[in-house]
Amino acid sequence: MNKKILAVSTGAMLSLLLVTGCQSAEEKNEAAQKKVESAKTDLKNAQEDAYKASVKAATAEQWKEFKTATEAQIKENEAIITNLKVKAKSANAKMAAEYNVRIDELAAKNAAMKKRMDDYAGNQTDWETFKSEFSHDMNDLGKALKGFVISSDKK
């Protein structure tokens, strides 16, 4: 009796294995494509997670310190611009007009820097890149303002 049960159960298992193990080439191909698509999705998600982890936002203390220093620099730039406008009045009319155009350009850049900082305050992402680019642009503006020379020759 045990031999009969063993023979029947072995036969049933072999039959089951044959039925489930015999997939057509098309079915195997579809299963492989699903695995590839799943792997691509997983890779894309992992890349997005890695990017998000690499993009660092400023801590509250870093942002406050940077913003305070930047606001001070912007106010200093505004004072320099005001002083340049006063000095430009002492130049001859032709040069004063030229100076005023250049001064207005520098004032617009200063205002754009202030707006850029205010815009970033609401969207603090990629802190290191923002800080680096903003500081570079701010230094360039400061150099342009300090290098601005007005000749006071009236002719």
Secondary structure, DSSP 4 states (H G I P E B T S, - for coil): -HHHHHHHHHHHHHHHHHHHH---HHHHHHHHHHHHHHHHHHHHHHHHHHHHHHS-PPPHHHHHHHHHHHHHHHHHHHHHHHHHHHHHTTS-HHHHHHHHHHHHHHHHHHHHHHHHHHHHHT---SHHHHHHHHHHHHHHHHHHHHT--------
